Amino acid sequence: MDEGADFAHLDKQLCFAIYAASHAFNAAYRPLLEPHGLTYPQFIILLVLWEKGRLSLKALGDALQLDSGTLTPLTKRMEAAGLLRRVRSKVDERSVHIELTEDGDKLRPLAGQIRKAMICSLGGKVEPVLELRSRIMQITEQLRTAPHPRNG
């Protein structure tokens, strides 16, 4: 570690670089999704449902790393837009399952279109994007599993 560096500067913080990149990604996705009436969180819900099919709200939340307090209003808005159905379990009324409607499934080609557009925005080559994604996922897992000591 560089003991002589002053780490009390915003531009020295990895967390800020990732935060700024997250905002840049959201800004890049917005014009691709808005014509379809979608937000980025709604798009990632669709991605999971296109991949896995019908899921419980809990399983969907686990896949997206979102809690039900965030996910419930999102899925309710998407149901109102006709993209998915929220179906209460007959076995356990506390359990809600989420499934695509025909209109939600019709948007599936959007995933490939957006992937191509994002790769173009990031230089046009797939391999560096995949390497970056892999490294970010490694960092995410390291942070999730690392002990978090308290300061003070």
C-alpha positions as CSV (number, residue, x, y, z in Angstrom):
1,M,0.0,0.0,0.0
2,D,1.2,3.5,-0.8
3,E,1.7,4.9,2.7
4,G,2.6,8.4,1.4
5,A,-0.6,8.9,-0.6
6,D,-3.4,11.0,0.7
7,F,-6.5,8.8,0.4
8,A,-8.8,11.5,1.6
9,H,-9.4,12.6,-2.0
10,L,-12.5,11.6,-4.0
11,D,-10.5,10.7,-7.1
12,K,-8.4,8.1,-5.1
13,Q,-11.5,6.1,-4.1
14,L,-12.4,2.9,-6.0
15,C,-15.9,3.1,-4.6
16,F,-16.5,6.5,-6.3
17,A,-15.1,5.2,-9.6
18,I,-17.6,2.4,-9.5
19,Y,-20.4,4.7,-8.3
20,A,-19.7,7.1,-11.3
21,A,-19.5,4.1,-13.7
22,S,-22.9,3.0,-12.4
23,H,-24.4,6.4,-13.2
24,A,-22.7,6.3,-16.7
25,F,-24.2,2.9,-17.4
26,N,-27.7,4.0,-16.3
27,A,-27.3,7.1,-18.6
28,A,-26.2,4.8,-21.5
29,Y,-29.1,2.4,-21.0
30,R,-31.8,5.1,-20.6
31,P,-32.2,6.0,-24.3
32,L,-32.2,2.3,-25.2
33,L,-34.9,1.4,-22.8
34,E,-37.2,4.5,-22.8
35,P,-38.7,3.8,-26.2
36,H,-40.0,0.5,-24.7
37,G,-41.3,2.2,-21.5
38,L,-38.7,0.4,-19.4
39,T,-36.3,1.5,-16.6
40,Y,-33.0,-0.3,-16.0
41,P,-34.4,-2.2,-12.9
42,Q,-37.4,-3.3,-14.9
43,F,-35.0,-4.5,-17.7
44,I,-33.0,-6.7,-15.3
45,I,-36.2,-8.2,-14.0
46,L,-37.1,-9.1,-17.6
47,L,-33.6,-10.5,-18.1
48,V,-34.0,-12.9,-15.2
49,L,-37.5,-14.0,-16.3
50,W,-36.4,-14.5,-19.9
51,E,-33.6,-16.7,-18.6
52,K,-35.3,-18.7,-15.8
53,G,-39.1,-18.4,-16.5
54,R,-41.6,-18.2,-13.7
55,L,-40.0,-17.5,-10.3
56,S,-41.1,-16.7,-6.8
57,L,-40.7,-13.1,-5.8
58,K,-38.1,-14.3,-3.3
59,A,-36.1,-16.2,-5.9
60,L,-36.3,-13.2,-8.2
61,G,-35.1,-10.9,-5.4
62,D,-32.2,-13.3,-4.7
63,A,-31.2,-13.4,-8.4
64,L,-31.2,-9.6,-8.6
65,Q,-29.9,-9.0,-5.0
66,L,-33.0,-6.8,-4.3
67,D,-35.2,-7.0,-1.2
68,S,-39.0,-7.4,-1.5
69,G,-39.5,-3.7,-0.5
70,T,-37.7,-2.7,-3.7
71,L,-38.9,-5.5,-5.9
72,T,-42.7,-5.4,-5.0
73,P,-43.4,-1.9,-6.4
74,L,-41.3,-2.6,-9.5
75,T,-43.2,-5.8,-10.3
76,K,-46.5,-4.1,-9.5
77,R,-45.7,-1.4,-12.1
78,M,-44.6,-4.0,-14.6
79,E,-47.9,-5.9,-14.0
80,A,-49.9,-2.7,-14.6
81,A,-47.9,-2.2,-17.9
82,G,-48.9,-5.7,-19.0
83,L,-45.3,-7.2,-18.9
84,L,-45.7,-9.7,-16.2
85,R,-48.2,-11.4,-13.8
86,R,-48.0,-11.6,-10.1
87,V,-49.7,-14.9,-9.1
88,R,-50.3,-15.7,-5.4
89,S,-49.5,-19.3,-4.5
90,K,-52.5,-21.5,-3.8
91,V,-50.4,-23.4,-1.3
92,D,-49.0,-20.5,0.6
93,E,-50.8,-17.2,0.2
94,R,-47.7,-15.3,1.4
95,S,-45.8,-16.5,-1.6
96,V,-46.1,-14.6,-4.9
97,H,-44.8,-16.0,-8.2
98,I,-43.8,-13.7,-11.1
99,E,-44.3,-14.8,-14.7
100,L,-44.0,-13.1,-18.1
101,T,-46.9,-12.1,-20.2
102,E,-46.9,-12.5,-23.9
103,D,-46.1,-8.7,-24.1
104,G,-43.2,-9.2,-21.7
105,D,-41.8,-12.1,-23.7
106,K,-42.1,-10.1,-27.0
107,L,-39.4,-7.8,-25.7
108,R,-36.8,-10.6,-25.5
109,P,-34.9,-9.5,-28.6
110,L,-34.2,-6.2,-26.8
111,A,-31.6,-8.0,-24.7
112,G,-29.4,-8.7,-27.7
113,Q,-29.9,-5.3,-29.2
114,I,-28.9,-3.6,-26.0
115,R,-25.9,-5.9,-25.5
116,K,-24.6,-4.9,-29.0
117,A,-25.2,-1.2,-28.3
118,M,-23.3,-1.4,-25.0
119,I,-20.4,-3.3,-26.4
120,C,-20.1,-0.6,-29.2
121,S,-20.2,2.1,-26.5
122,L,-17.4,0.3,-24.7
123,G,-15.0,0.1,-27.7
124,G,-16.7,-2.6,-29.8
125,K,-14.7,-5.6,-28.6
126,V,-16.4,-8.3,-26.6
127,E,-13.4,-9.8,-24.8
128,P,-12.3,-6.7,-22.8
129,V,-15.9,-6.2,-21.7
130,L,-16.2,-9.9,-20.6
131,E,-12.9,-9.6,-18.7
132,L,-14.0,-6.4,-17.0
133,R,-17.3,-8.0,-16.0
134,S,-15.5,-11.0,-14.6
135,R,-13.2,-8.8,-12.5
136,I,-16.1,-6.7,-11.2
137,M,-17.9,-9.9,-10.2
138,Q,-14.8,-11.2,-8.4
139,I,-14.6,-7.9,-6.5
140,T,-18.3,-8.0,-5.6
141,E,-17.9,-11.5,-4.2
142,Q,-14.8,-10.6,-2.3
143,L,-16.6,-7.7,-0.7
144,R,-19.6,-9.8,0.1
145,T,-17.6,-12.5,1.9
146,A,-14.9,-10.3,3.5
147,P,-15.2,-9.5,7.2
148,H,-16.1,-5.8,7.7
149,P,-14.3,-4.4,10.7
150,R,-15.8,-1.4,12.4
151,N,-13.7,1.7,12.8
152,G,-13.6,3.2,16.2
